[in-house]
Amino acid sequence: MSETASRGTLLAIVELGGYPNYTPIYQRAGFDVVMEHTMRKALGVIKKKRPRVIVAEFNYRNET
């Protein structure tokens, strides 16, 4: 893939953090990366940019 070609937008949603920053890996794969830290802002990005890929953290806490 050439340096100027893009595979599209990748939206990374990381609300709580504590994960490594994978942005350089996504960029090397050819994506334009948008990082959001709230679901509200992420939904706005989805509506405006229509990302080809969405990567999101998933935290499940069973409090019962």
ChimeraX attribute file (.defattr): number of C-alpha atoms within 10 A of each C-alpha:
attribute: neighborCount
match mode: 1-to-1
recipient: residues
	/A:1	8
	/A:2	6
	/A:3	7
	/A:4	6
	/A:5	9
	/A:6	13
	/A:7	14
	/A:8	15
	/A:9	21
	/A:10	22
	/A:11	23
	/A:12	22
	/A:13	21
	/A:14	19
	/A:15	14
	/A:16	11
	/A:17	10
	/A:18	7
	/A:19	8
	/A:20	6
	/A:21	12
	/A:22	10
	/A:23	16
	/A:24	11
	/A:25	10
	/A:26	15
	/A:27	15
	/A:28	10
	/A:29	12
	/A:30	19
	/A:31	21
	/A:32	16
	/A:33	19
	/A:34	16
	/A:35	17
	/A:36	18
	/A:37	14
	/A:38	12
	/A:39	13
	/A:40	9
	/A:41	12
	/A:42	20
	/A:43	13
	/A:44	12
	/A:45	17
	/A:46	14
	/A:47	9
	/A:48	9
	/A:49	13
	/A:50	15
	/A:51	19
	/A:52	12
	/A:53	14
	/A:54	15
	/A:55	11
	/A:56	16
	/A:57	12
	/A:58	10
	/A:59	8
	/A:60	6
	/A:61	6
	/A:62	5
	/A:63	4
	/A:64	3
